[in-house]
Structures are given as structure tokens and as C-alpha cells.
């Protein structure tokens, strides 16, 4: 196994070589008692993880009794707890012990037999391809694709580490790509709605807790409770805090609004700007939950809300998965790859159509006007449509 680490090209991290060596020695001294696993690599963010949940359930049924293991980031681990047999979180960050922590974390992968390795997200995150390179298994499956503007570029073409490359159109929706990969590994008649509809498996207790909080925010004024997701992963997708504030301001002119801001710690600055610009508006209550809820709590709250509005971010995918009407402001960088996949009458995509769509976020205009030119008024009109309120004459 370690001989592959000496191939010409990119060098492998020392800790990864250690882990592979320790795992191989453990297998040689005591062969694994359990059968081979199905290993799924998930290097993506929260949105990628949510979209993958339904496909994992189908893989478990198809490859049973082989257990499905997922290697993911600590942030996305909660999404997979109920749709995989084991989830291994690959530690991130820096520090004197991080290499040892990573080596120990992935050691179980090298101690077991692997039936098939699947990398169902088009990503050039280097470490996951390096792990795929070292894992011994007869089948390794990945997508063919095209790098994004901010992707890592590897010295070697990572496709050489896989035995099967699933050719897909770069503009296909992610669910359609997952369906293509499932068909490639033998799952027949895959339906996006029936077989791979995303679902993180919220418990009744989690949903009831969210409903109680939403009821408290709704109050006696019967306010419309909105989940607002101002994040987006990177700046090009950001509609802008000022536009979110303007939207909430004009929405509150028509009826009471209770809006909770959903996102991680990284979205806190945007949330503070929204609160600062709109918190004193009559009829509007803003609750800043950025960095204050787990991802499962956030999904439950979005599911209990009247509607969800935001950038192209995981919250909008959660809204579709939970059946909550949504309005998303999207740009053309990879449109429509990440567009909400639900019923168009309940999940509206707003963008400014330009002939440069598909730029992979290498904006030739320099200002991402496909996102920034969407007006707060158009978002409000779309919101009224999805929640069943018609424009007053």
C-alpha cells in the first residue's frame, strides 16, 4: 500500500503515510473479522452534505449487508449520522497535534477491507484524492468535471487515482449527478424524488422543539416567521447585508415579520449589519442565530418556518428538503447546478440573466451583477407568491 506514496508527482502528507502503514500492519497481523465496507468521501460543505443524504440511504440498501462509511468534515458529520453506518470526521485546522489527530482519525479506514470507494462530489480538495489514492479497493468512482474558480489545482490529474470516471454535464443539478453515479454502480431506475430526496432524519423531539420556538416568535400578532440565510460560502454569492435589510424593511410594511438569521460564526458580521440597518423598523423582529445553533437545530427551525429567503447556501436546500417555501438569490457562476430542486411554484430562484452565465465565478463584469442587481422588491413579490399572498392592487 505504501508503495503508492512513492509515485512520481505530488508528495503525500507524512501523517497520511503513517496512518496507511499502521492500518496495513494491523490488517496483516489480524485480518478484519467484518466484511468489506463501502467508503464514501464527502469533502464538501453543508449544502453538499445535505444533498448527499438521500443517496447514502439508497447506497445502504443497494450494498447491504456491507456497511456504508462516510469520511467528512466535523461540520458536516451531523448530516450523516442517520444515513450511514459510520461517520469519520477528518479534523481540520492547524496546531502541533493536528497531524497525529488526523492520522488516528482515518486509521480505521485502512484497517478494514473496502468493497468500493465513491467520491460523489466534484471537488479538487487535495487530501481526499490522496486518501482515495492509498485505499486498496477494486473499484474507485469519481466524477469528471471542471474546476471552480477557487478550487485547488493538483500537480497530477486526480482522475488517475480512480478506476471509474462518471461523465456528467457540468451544468447538471447535483441530485442528477448523484443519480448518474448511483446508476454507474448498479442502482437501477433511480428517481431523484423517490430514491435520493435529501433528509437528515430529524427526530420528533427536534421538530417539536423547533415548532415551539417558532410559535413563540410568531406571537399574538400572528407574524410571518422567515428564515433568512445571508451566508453563501464566498463573497461572489452574497446578495449583500444592505439588500437583506431593505427587503425586511419593506416586507414589514405589509404585515408583522419575525425573521431569524441562520448561519455559522462566519456569517456573524453580515447578520450584525442586517440587524443594525433594520432592527428599529416597526412590525419587524430580528433574531440573530448565526453561530448559535447546531446544523440540525437550524434545519428543524427552517422546516418549521413559514418561508426561507437567502443566498445560494445550505439553508435554501434545507428549506426544499423540509417542504418550506423558499426564495433564493443566485448568480450565474455555476447556474443551475445548485438551484433548489423542488416545485417551482414553491421554490423560486431570482437572478439577473446574463450571456456570461457559467463563468465558474470568474466574473468578467467584475461586480457579480447577476446577484447584486436583484431588487428587494422582486424578492418580496416572490415571497408573497410562494406563501400564497397576492400583490395588493
C-alpha positions in Angstrom: 0.0 0.0 0.0 2.7 2.5 0.9 4.5 1.9 -2.4 1.9 4.1 -4.0 3.1 7.0 -1.9 6.4 6.9 -3.8 4.8 7.5 -7.2 6.1 10.5 -9.1 4.1 13.7 -8.7 2.6 15.1 -5.6 4.1 14.1 -2.3 1.7 12.7 0.3 1.4 14.2 3.8 3.6 12.3 6.3 0.6 11.7 8.6 -1.4 10.0 5.8 1.5 7.7 5.1 1.7 6.8 8.8 -2.0 6.0 9.0 -1.9 3.8 5.9 1.2 2.0 7.2 -0.3 1.4 10.7 -3.6 0.2 9.2 -1.8 -2.2 6.8 0.2 -3.6 9.7 -2.9 -4.1 11.8 -4.6 -5.9 8.9 -1.6 -8.1 8.3 -1.4 -9.2 11.9 -5.2 -9.6 12.4 -7.4 -9.7 9.3 -10.7 -7.8 9.8 -13.5 -10.0 11.1 -16.2 -8.0 9.5 -17.0 -7.9 5.8 -15.8 -5.2 3.4 -17.2 -1.6 3.7 -18.5 0.9 1.1 -16.4 4.1 1.6 -17.9 7.4 0.6 -15.7 10.5 0.6 -17.6 13.8 1.3 -15.2 16.8 1.2 -18.0 19.4 0.5 -19.7 21.9 2.7 -23.1 21.8 4.4 -25.1 22.1 1.2 -23.2 19.2 -0.5 -23.7 17.1 2.6 -27.4 17.7 2.8 -27.9 16.8 -0.9 -25.9 13.6 -0.3 -28.1 12.2 2.5 -30.8 10.6 0.3 -28.2 8.9 -2.0 -26.5 7.4 1.1 -29.7 5.7 2.2 -30.1 4.2 -1.3 -26.4 3.0 -1.2 -27.0 1.3 2.1 -30.0 -0.6 0.7 -28.1 -1.5 -2.6 -24.9 -2.7 -1.0 -26.4 -4.4 2.1 -25.0 -6.1 4.1 -21.8 -4.1 3.5 -21.8 -1.1 5.9 -21.5 2.4 4.4 -18.8 4.6 6.0 -18.5 8.3 5.3 -15.4 10.4 5.6 -16.4 14.0 6.0 -15.5 17.2 7.9 -16.6 17.7 11.5 -19.1 20.4 10.4 -21.0 18.1 8.1 -20.8 15.0 10.3 -24.3 15.6 11.9 -26.0 15.3 8.5 -24.8 11.7 8.1 -25.5 10.2 11.5 -28.8 8.6 10.4 -28.0 7.7 6.8 -24.6 5.9 7.2 -23.3 3.1 9.4 -20.2 5.0 10.5 -19.1 8.6 10.0 -15.4 9.6 10.4 -14.7 13.2 10.8 -11.4 14.4 9.4 -10.0 17.1 11.8 -9.2 20.4 10.3 -7.2 23.4 11.5 -3.6 23.7 12.5 -1.6 23.0 15.5 1.2 20.8 16.9 -1.0 17.7 17.2 -3.2 18.1 14.2 -1.2 15.6 12.1 -1.4 12.9 14.8 -5.2 13.6 15.2 -5.8 13.2 11.5 -3.7 10.0 11.3 -5.6 8.5 14.2 -9.0 9.6 12.9 -8.7 7.9 9.5 -6.8 4.8 10.8 -10.0 2.7 10.8 -10.3 3.2 7.0 -7.0 1.4 6.4 -7.7 -1.4 8.9 -10.7 -2.8 7.1 -11.4 -4.2 3.7 -13.1 -1.9 1.2 -15.6 -3.1 -1.4 -15.9 0.1 -3.3 -14.8 3.7 -2.8 -17.1 6.5 -4.0 -16.3 10.2 -4.2 -19.7 11.6 -5.1 -18.8 15.3 -5.1 -16.9 17.1 -7.8 -14.1 18.6 -5.7 -10.4 19.2 -6.0 -9.8 19.2 -2.3 -6.4 17.5 -2.4 -6.4 15.4 0.7 -9.5 13.4 -0.2 -7.9 12.4 -3.6 -4.7 11.4 -1.7 -6.8 9.2 0.6 -8.5 7.7 -2.4 -5.1 7.0 -3.9 -4.0 5.0 -0.9 -7.1 3.0 -0.1 -6.9 -0.5 -1.5 -10.2 -1.5 -3.2 -11.1 -2.9 -6.7 -13.4 0.0 -7.5 -12.9 3.7 -7.1 -15.5 6.0 -8.6 -15.5 9.8 -9.1 -17.0 12.4 -11.4 -15.4 14.0 -14.4 -15.8 17.8 -14.1 -14.4 21.2 -14.4 -12.6 23.2 -11.6 -14.3 26.1 -9.9 -12.6 29.5 -9.6 -11.4 28.8 -6.0 -10.6 25.1 -6.4 -7.2 23.7 -5.5 -5.2 22.7 -8.6 -3.3 19.5 -8.2 0.0 18.7 -9.9 -1.4 15.4 -11.0 -4.8 14.9 -12.6 -6.7 13.2 -9.8 -8.7 11.1 -12.3 -5.8 8.8 -12.5 -6.5 7.6 -8.9 -9.9 6.2 -9.8 -10.9 3.1 -11.7 -14.2 4.6 -13.0 -15.0 8.2 -14.0 -18.7 9.1 -14.3 -19.0 11.6 -17.2 -21.6 14.3 -16.4 -22.6 17.6 -17.9 -21.1 20.3 -15.7 -24.5 22.2 -15.6 -26.4 19.2 -14.3 -28.0 19.6 -10.9 -26.1 17.9 -8.1 -29.0 15.5 -7.5 -28.9 14.4 -11.1 -25.2 13.9 -10.8 -25.7 11.7 -7.8 -28.3 9.7 -9.7 -25.8 9.2 -12.5 -23.2 7.9 -10.1 -25.7 5.5 -8.5 -26.7 4.1 -11.9 -23.0 3.7 -12.7 -22.5 1.4 -9.6 -25.6 -0.7 -10.4 -28.6 1.0 -8.8 -31.4 0.8 -11.5 -34.3 3.2 -12.1 -33.0 5.9 -9.8 -35.6 8.7 -9.1 -34.4 11.9 -7.5 -37.7 12.3 -5.7 -38.1 8.7 -4.7 -34.6 7.4 -4.1 -32.3 10.3 -3.2 -34.5 13.1 -1.8 -32.4 14.7 0.9 -33.4 14.0 4.5 -31.2 14.2 7.6 -33.7 12.2 9.7 -34.8 14.8 12.3 -36.4 13.2 15.4 -39.9 14.2 16.5 -38.4 15.8 19.6 -36.1 18.0 17.4 -39.1 19.1 15.2 -41.3 19.8 18.2 -38.7 21.9 19.8 -38.4 24.0 16.7 -42.2 24.4 16.4 -42.3 25.7 19.9 -39.7 28.3 19.2 -41.4 29.4 16.0 -44.7 29.7 17.8 -43.1 31.9 20.4 -41.7 34.2 17.7 -45.0 34.3 15.9 -46.7 35.7 19.0 -50.1 37.2 19.3 -49.5 39.4 16.2 -49.5 36.3 14.0 -46.2 37.4 12.5 -44.9 35.8 9.3 -41.8 33.8 10.5 -39.0 33.9 8.0 -35.7 32.0 8.0 -33.1 34.4 6.4 -29.9 32.8 5.3 -27.4 35.6 4.5 -24.3 33.3 4.1 -23.1 31.8 0.9 -19.7 30.3 1.2 -17.8 33.1 -0.7 -18.3 36.8 -1.5 -19.5 36.3 -5.1 -22.7 34.7 -3.9 -23.5 37.4 -1.4 -26.6 39.5 -2.2 -25.5 42.0 0.4 -26.5 42.8 4.0 -28.0 46.1 2.9 -30.3 44.4 0.4 -31.4 41.9 3.0 -32.2 44.8 5.4 -34.1 46.7 2.7 -36.1 43.6 1.9 -37.1 43.0 5.6 -37.9 46.7 5.9 -40.4 46.8 3.1 -41.8 43.3 4.0 -42.7 44.6 7.5 -44.7 47.5 5.9 -47.3 44.9 4.8 -47.6 42.6 7.9 -45.6 41.8 11.1 -42.4 39.9 10.4 -40.3 37.8 12.7 -37.0 36.9 10.9 -34.3 34.7 12.3 -30.9 34.9 10.7 -29.5 31.4 10.2 -25.8 30.6 9.6 -22.5 29.9 11.1 -20.0 32.0 13.0 -18.6 33.2 9.7 -21.9 34.9 8.9 -22.0 36.9 12.1 -20.7 40.1 10.6 -23.3 40.1 7.9 -26.0 39.4 10.4 -24.9 42.3 12.6 -25.1 44.6 9.6 -28.6 43.4 8.8 -29.7 43.9 12.5 -28.1 47.4 12.6 -29.8 48.5 9.5 -33.3 47.1 10.1 -33.8 46.3 13.8 -35.7 49.5 14.6 -38.3 49.1 11.9 -41.9 48.9 13.3 -43.5 45.5 12.9 -40.2 43.8 12.4 -38.4 41.5 14.9 -35.0 40.1 14.0 -33.4 37.2 15.9 -29.7 36.6 15.2 -29.0 32.9 15.5 -25.7 32.9 13.4 -23.3 30.7 15.2 -25.8 29.9 18.0 -27.5 26.7 16.6 -26.3 23.3 15.5 -26.9 22.4 11.9 -29.7 20.0 12.9 -31.4 22.7 15.0 -31.1 25.1 12.1 -32.7 22.6 9.7 -35.5 22.0 12.2 -36.2 25.7 12.5 -36.2 26.2 8.8 -38.6 23.4 8.5 -41.0 25.0 11.0 -40.8 28.4 9.4 -43.4 30.0 7.0 -40.7 30.6 4.4 -37.0 30.8 3.8 -35.1 33.6 2.0 -31.4 33.8 1.3 -28.3 33.5 -0.8 -27.3 30.3 -2.5 -26.5 28.4 0.6 -27.3 25.2 2.5 -30.3 26.8 4.3 -32.2 27.0 1.0 -31.5 23.3 0.3 -32.8 22.6 3.8 -36.0 24.5 3.0 -36.7 22.4 0.0 -35.9 19.2 1.8 -38.2 20.2 4.7 -41.0 21.4 2.4 -40.7 25.1 3.4 -41.4 27.7 0.6 -38.3 29.5 -0.4 -36.8 32.4 -2.4 -33.1 32.2 -3.3 -31.0 34.9 -4.9 -28.5 33.1 -7.2 -25.7 34.1 -9.5 -24.7 32.5 -12.8 -21.3 31.1 -11.8 -22.5 27.5 -11.9 -26.2 28.0 -12.6 -28.3 25.9 -12.4 -26.2 23.3 -10.7 -27.1 24.3 -7.2 -30.6 25.7 -7.8 -33.3 24.4 -5.4 -34.8 21.3 -7.0 -38.3 21.5 -5.6 -41.7 22.5 -7.1 -41.1 25.9 -8.9 -44.3 27.4 -7.6 -43.0 26.9 -4.0 -39.2 27.4 -4.5 -38.3 30.5 -6.6 -34.9 31.3 -8.0 -34.2 35.0 -8.6 -31.2 36.1 -10.7 -30.3 38.6 -13.4 -29.8 36.5 -16.6 -26.6 37.4 -18.5 -24.9 35.9 -21.5 -21.9 35.1 -19.4 -23.7 32.5 -17.2 -21.5 29.5 -16.5 -18.4 31.7 -15.8 -17.4 29.4 -12.8 -17.3 32.6 -10.7 -14.6 34.2 -12.9 -16.7 37.3 -13.3 -15.8 39.3 -16.5 -18.0 42.2 -15.3 -16.1 42.4 -12.0 -19.1 43.1 -9.8 -21.2 39.9 -9.8 -24.2 41.9 -11.1 -26.2 38.7 -11.8 -26.6 38.6 -8.0 -26.4 42.2 -6.9 -28.9 43.5 -9.4 -31.8 41.5 -8.0 -34.0 44.1 -6.2 -35.5 43.7 -2.7 -38.9 44.4 -4.2 -38.6 41.4 -6.5 -37.7 39.2 -3.5 -40.8 40.4 -1.6 -43.0 39.8 -4.6 -41.6 36.2 -5.0 -42.1 35.7 -1.2 -45.7 36.7 -1.5 -46.2 34.2 -4.3 -44.7 31.2 -2.5 -46.6 31.8 0.7 -49.8 32.4 -1.1 -50.2 36.2 -0.7 -51.1 38.1 -3.9 -49.9 41.6 -4.7 -52.4 44.1 -3.4 -53.9 46.4 -6.1 
